[in-house]
Amino acid sequence: MEDVVIAVMGATGSGKSSFINLLTGKTSVAIGDSLESETADVEPIRFIESVTGRRVTVVDTPGFDDSRQGVTDTDILTKIAKFLLSEYDADRKLTGLVYVQRISDARFSGQQGKTLRMFQKLCGADTFKNVVVLTTFWDEVAPAVGEKREEELRSKFFKGVVDGGARFMRHDRTAASAGAVLSYVFAELAPVVTQIQTELGVERKTLVDTAAGAVQQEEIERVISQHKEEVSHLLAQMETIKESNAAARRALEEKRAQLQTQLAQCEAERAALKEGLQAELARREAERISLQECMDWETRARQKLEADLAVERANQERLRQEQERLLEAQAEANAALAEENRRREENLREEARLREQEWLREQELERIREQERQKRDSVEKRVEKEIRRTVRKIRLW
């Protein structure tokens, strides 16, 4: 049975890592007590589920609102996309897609909305049936408030995901609630290919051309436009400030420099998004070409082998037929020889019979001659005896 792979996504500080620790029974996943991101990279955690014995891989992912210095949403998207592409290349599909959402948040922020859109575009509508929206931090809200927010999330912000078949579940920091998610995945869900895996692996799109890349590109363009507008506004303000107001001009210059830095960072992030997985995709394409060449070589070798085998089979068939003809000829020769021997034996028997008949005739003739000699001798003896008797009579007269 294939491994069950479950990807866990959500905003920084939503409880992803603590949920994973309870699910896997491990403490290797760092847990943060603040909104400072603890998950730096996509991290697969593998374990064997004790009840079913099934192998499970839970994938912890960094949030798109990563708070670490120098880490951008483009970096996070690139890491997640690279991991999903590697899973696709290894023919490992995702069974569960868990999106962790804090129920304790009083409002659904713009960053949360962007993170959710990114998640939706990464997964694709066809995989929403494999999504579990896992709400956390129930111990920080009153039950009635939590239920109201849950209904709002379900009916408004997550409506598209829910309409696609996603299921809402609650996590209350217990192993039982974490295990319930795993049981649901085992019982109800089948492995799927995500949208970005199809876009990168099958359609061979660049990262910026994927649906998730388009969301990030749109956000970058919005921020760049906003920063440019703010810079223009500052320049206009600086034009109106008198030379004597040095402090005000200095403050505006500092603000402008800060905006210019942020603008440069956004420009760099836009370039990074366009670069995306180009190196990885190029490497993958080179591997694909190499693999295709190997497959072509194997195909040619197999075709040559099949052709050689066909020639060998043809030769063997000709040899078999020749052997059959030789065997048939030998059988015919043996039959002819046997017939000749049979006729010779019949002739010998006939000759023997004729010789025996000739011998019997000769014996019969010899017997007849002997009888005739005996008769002749008997007649001669009677005649001689009669003559002597007659002579004696004459003498007596």
Order of alpha helices (4+ residues) and beta strands (2+ residues): beta-alpha-beta-beta-alpha-beta-alpha-beta-alpha-alpha-beta-alpha-alpha-alpha-alpha
